[in-house]
Amino acid sequence: MLEKLFKLSENGTDVRTEVIAGVTTFLTMAYIIFVNPAILSATGMDKGAIFVATCLAAAIGCFIMGFVANYPIAQAPGMGLNAFFTYSVVLGMGHTWQVALAAVFCSGVLFILLSLFRIREWIINSIPMALRTGISAGIGLFLAFIALQGAGIVGDNPATLVSLGDMTNLHAVLAAVGFFLTVALVTHGFKAAVMIAILAITALGIIFGDVQYHGILSTPPSIAPTFMQLDFSAVFEVGMISVVFAFLFVDLFDTAGTLVGVATKANLIKEDGKIPRLNRALLADSTATAVGALLGTSNTTSYVESTAGVACGGRTGLTAVVVGILFLLALFFSPLAGMIPAYATSGALFYVAILMMSGLVAIDWRDLTEAAPVAVVCLLMPLTYSIADGIALGFISYAAIKALSGKGRQVPVGVWVLAAIFALKFAFA
């Protein structure tokens, strides 16, 4: 049955290899079941319900990716998108989390339509690689800023806006230790480095009396507080249209980049450079996002940590299915997830931020017309505390700088259109 479903022999793999690959991928990305509730609960959402929604959305995404697209790519609520949901849309713009969930759902539906009608190729091809890289790196810097704030390492200052926090505070010290431990474990080749570091810092929190022990296993908490709680009343306002677009835009390129990277690593790309069953993979991602919003979590996306499983020999959707099963089993560890303090995830956030910023090495810094818009995106996302505004200002900067430098013909039509829309948004919002 497995051979017929996943074409194992055709892809040069077997059940044992696929299972090992699935377990490996899960261990590298399981931190999301702790980090996602920690971030989204800042909006007032029920932490237990978010935990369940995170596990279910990840499992559903993995199952669709495995059974429909037959790719060894795991899915879960995405880092960066959850920060945008919490700190930009809800805490920054003042919308309720119910409205934010509706915006996520709309972005998922739009993503499905783009995949069905093959508009995705035009959008991706119309966005310069420099801007794509800058957006990813900018989100990384935004996550780093959030991590430093959450740990108390960076604090507010009435004169300079920000300043160094109290580095003798237990939370700051443990957050720093968590980051150092994560990097050390990754360097030594531990697949579950991030998760081990989070659990180790939580254990230290218990030892120091800062965290109350509530057990490890229990029946899953109720998902009722977030299930089907979407509020569409404000989704179609002018200000929210850009939010829906930002959710869609970041998810779209995050997915595309991950698909290309993992498919290349697994040698699944054809000789003509095309990825087979690409639309199926994109449909898996977009469907999981829409379903995840109904459950009560931010955008579900493909995880680059899937490369860890591919490195272990994963080549088919069976790898993704194994990851999905493990996410379902994780539902019974809700007491553990509830104990994780914010400073225990700060080190993980900072580590993920570094990974997201690594793409900047590909930017041609000698060409200022390429480098300057990237710098605008990277700096203004954390400094405006808004991923959407960072993206908008990046597009405007790219079009304006290229035009004024006599390189206007290098700007794709799609960038001109988006830059104009964003400029009108700032002018009339």
Secondary structure as the mmCIF struct_conf table of DSSP 4:
data_model
#
loop_
_struct_conf.conf_type_id
_struct_conf.id
_struct_conf.beg_label_comp_id
_struct_conf.beg_label_asym_id
_struct_conf.beg_label_seq_id
_struct_conf.end_label_comp_id
_struct_conf.end_label_asym_id
_struct_conf.end_label_seq_id
HELX_RH_AL_P HELX_RH_AL_P1 LEU A 2 PHE A 6
TURN_TY1_P TURN_TY1_P1 LEU A 8 LEU A 8
HELX_RH_3T_P HELX_RH_3T_P1 SER A 9 ASN A 11
TURN_TY1_P TURN_TY1_P2 GLY A 12 GLY A 12
HELX_RH_AL_P HELX_RH_AL_P2 VAL A 15 MET A 29
TURN_TY1_P TURN_TY1_P3 ALA A 30 TYR A 31
HELX_RH_AL_P HELX_RH_AL_P3 ILE A 32 LEU A 40
HELX_RH_3T_P HELX_RH_3T_P2 SER A 41 THR A 43
TURN_TY1_P TURN_TY1_P4 GLY A 44 GLY A 44
HELX_RH_AL_P HELX_RH_AL_P4 LYS A 47 ILE A 64
HELX_RH_PI_P HELX_RH_PI_P1 MET A 65 ALA A 69
BEND BEND1 PRO A 72 PRO A 72
STRN STRN1 GLN A 75 PRO A 77
HELX_LH_PP_P HELX_LH_PP_P1 GLY A 78 GLY A 78
TURN_TY1_P TURN_TY1_P5 MET A 79 GLY A 80
HELX_RH_AL_P HELX_RH_AL_P5 LEU A 81 ALA A 83
HELX_RH_PI_P HELX_RH_PI_P2 PHE A 84 VAL A 90
TURN_TY1_P TURN_TY1_P6 LEU A 91 MET A 93
HELX_RH_AL_P HELX_RH_AL_P6 TRP A 97 LEU A 116
TURN_TY1_P TURN_TY1_P7 PHE A 117 ARG A 118
HELX_RH_AL_P HELX_RH_AL_P7 ARG A 120 SER A 126
BEND BEND2 ILE A 127 ILE A 127
HELX_RH_AL_P HELX_RH_AL_P8 MET A 129 ALA A 151
TURN_TY1_P TURN_TY1_P8 GLY A 152 GLY A 152
BEND BEND3 ILE A 153 ILE A 153
STRN STRN2 VAL A 154 ASN A 157
TURN_TY1_P TURN_TY1_P9 PRO A 158 THR A 160
STRN STRN3 LEU A 161 LEU A 164
TURN_TY1_P TURN_TY1_P10 MET A 167 THR A 168
BEND BEND4 ASN A 169 ASN A 169
HELX_RH_AL_P HELX_RH_AL_P9 LEU A 170 THR A 187
TURN_TY1_P TURN_TY1_P11 HIS A 188 GLY A 189
TURN_TY1_P TURN_TY1_P12 LYS A 191 ALA A 192
HELX_RH_AL_P HELX_RH_AL_P10 ALA A 193 ILE A 207
TURN_TY1_P TURN_TY1_P13 PHE A 208 GLY A 209
BEND BEND5 ASP A 210 VAL A 211
BEND BEND6 ILE A 216 ILE A 216
HELX_LH_PP_P HELX_LH_PP_P2 THR A 219 SER A 222
TURN_TY1_P TURN_TY1_P14 ALA A 224 MET A 228
TURN_TY1_P TURN_TY1_P15 SER A 233 PHE A 236
BEND BEND7 GLU A 237 GLU A 237
HELX_RH_AL_P HELX_RH_AL_P11 VAL A 238 LYS A 265
TURN_TY1_P TURN_TY1_P16 ALA A 266 ASN A 267
BEND BEND8 ILE A 269 ILE A 269
TURN_TY1_P TURN_TY1_P17 GLU A 271 ASP A 272
BEND BEND9 GLY A 273 GLY A 273
HELX_LH_PP_P HELX_LH_PP_P3 LYS A 274 ILE A 275
TURN_TY1_P TURN_TY1_P18 PRO A 276 ARG A 277
HELX_RH_AL_P HELX_RH_AL_P12 LEU A 278 LEU A 295
TURN_TY1_P TURN_TY1_P19 GLY A 296 GLY A 296
BEND BEND10 SER A 298 SER A 298
STRN STRN4 THR A 300 SER A 302
TURN_TY1_P TURN_TY1_P20 VAL A 304 GLU A 305
HELX_RH_AL_P HELX_RH_AL_P13 SER A 306 ALA A 311
TURN_TY1_P TURN_TY1_P21 CYS A 312 GLY A 313
BEND BEND11 THR A 316 THR A 316
HELX_RH_AL_P HELX_RH_AL_P14 GLY A 317 LEU A 329
HELX_RH_3T_P HELX_RH_3T_P3 ALA A 330 PHE A 333
HELX_RH_AL_P HELX_RH_AL_P15 SER A 334 MET A 339
HELX_RH_AL_P HELX_RH_AL_P16 ALA A 342 MET A 357
HELX_RH_3T_P HELX_RH_3T_P4 SER A 358 ALA A 362
BEND BEND12 ILE A 363 ILE A 363
TURN_TY1_P TURN_TY1_P22 TRP A 365 ARG A 366
HELX_RH_AL_P HELX_RH_AL_P17 LEU A 368 THR A 384
TURN_TY1_P TURN_TY1_P23 TYR A 385 TYR A 385
HELX_RH_AL_P HELX_RH_AL_P18 ILE A 387 LEU A 404
TURN_TY1_P TURN_TY1_P24 SER A 405 GLY A 406
HELX_RH_3T_P HELX_RH_3T_P5 GLY A 408 GLN A 410
BEND BEND13 VAL A 411 VAL A 411
HELX_RH_AL_P HELX_RH_AL_P19 VAL A 413 PHE A 428
#
